[in-house]
Amino acid sequence: MNPHGPKRAASGSAITDINVTPLVDVCLVLVIIFMVIAPMAMQSGIEVAGSKVGAAQGEAALSQNVTVALDAAGRVTVDGRGVRWEELGDAVAAALKRSRDGLVSVDATPKAEVGRVVEILDTVKQRGARRVALLSR
């Protein structure tokens, strides 16, 4: 602070220019912070693989793998057999033993609760599914 009041130009008027240096300093600090945080924010917990040409097609491929279906009422089936929620993990583990490549297809109706679908995804991964596919209707 100037004890003699604000600075004056030679002509006697006040200097009203904006000091840009602090603004540039703050912007550079923000850029550095975003550069450090951006790679961490881009990491995701679920890896999604697109379909590949030449992959198995049709019902023969689905019959060789495990299919978990969820309807709008919350009933779950494993390979067409109805199971209780408490038995889902055991039923998936038993079906995965018969599976050729460890693929589990999760088929949920659009009216199914998202939380239940996530619970199915967690269960099949914990029970040894190597790959998980989400089927849409």
HUCOR-V779388 format. One record per residue. N is the residue number from 1. RES is the residue in one letter. PHI is phi in whole degrees, -180 to 180 (* if undefined). NEAR is the number of other C-alpha atoms within 8 Angstrom. Layout:
N RES PHI NEAR
N RES PHI NEAR
This chain:
1 M * 2
2 N -90 6
3 P -69 4
4 H -97 4
5 G 98 5
6 P -67 7
7 K -64 7
8 R -124 9
9 A -71 8
10 A -59 5
11 S -83 5
12 G 100 6
13 S -87 7
14 A -72 8
15 I -82 8
16 T -113 4
17 D -68 4
18 I -83 4
19 N -81 6
20 V -85 6
21 T -56 6
22 P -63 7
23 L -64 8
24 V -66 8
25 D -60 8
26 V -64 8
27 C -63 8
28 L -66 8
29 V -63 8
30 L -64 8
31 V -62 8
32 I -64 8
33 I -62 8
34 F -66 8
35 M -67 8
36 V -77 8
37 I -80 8
38 A -56 8
39 P -63 8
40 M -72 7
41 A -73 7
42 M -81 6
43 Q -73 6
44 S -127 6
45 G -87 4
46 I -118 4
47 E -95 5
48 V -110 4
49 A -108 4
50 G -76 4
51 S -72 5
52 K -116 5
53 V -67 4
54 G 92 4
55 A -72 6
56 A -61 5
57 Q -127 6
58 G 81 6
59 E -73 6
60 A -64 7
61 A -69 9
62 L -68 10
63 S -71 7
64 Q -86 8
65 N -118 14
66 V -94 16
67 T -119 13
68 V -112 13
69 A -117 11
70 L -129 14
71 D -98 11
72 A -66 11
73 A -82 5
74 G 92 9
75 R -82 10
76 V -119 12
77 T -128 12
78 V -119 15
79 D 53 8
80 G 86 8
81 R -101 6
82 G -68 8
83 V -132 11
84 R -80 8
85 W -60 6
86 E -67 5
87 E -96 8
88 L -59 11
89 G -61 10
90 D -67 7
91 A -67 10
92 V -68 12
93 A -62 11
94 A -67 8
95 A -70 11
96 L -67 13
97 K -65 6
98 R -86 6
99 S -75 11
100 R -77 7
101 D -123 6
102 G 75 12
103 L -90 14
104 V -116 13
105 S -100 13
106 V -104 14
107 D -120 11
108 A -124 12
109 T -70 10
110 P -61 6
111 K -87 6
112 A -70 13
113 E -70 8
114 V -64 6
115 G -61 6
116 R -70 9
117 V -64 11
118 V -64 8
119 E -63 8
120 I -64 9
121 L -59 10
122 D -62 8
123 T -64 10
124 V -68 14
125 K -70 10
126 Q -69 7
127 R -90 9
128 G 109 9
129 A -68 12
130 R -81 8
131 R -138 7
132 V -129 12
133 A -118 8
134 L -101 7
135 L -96 8
136 S -116 6
137 R -109 4
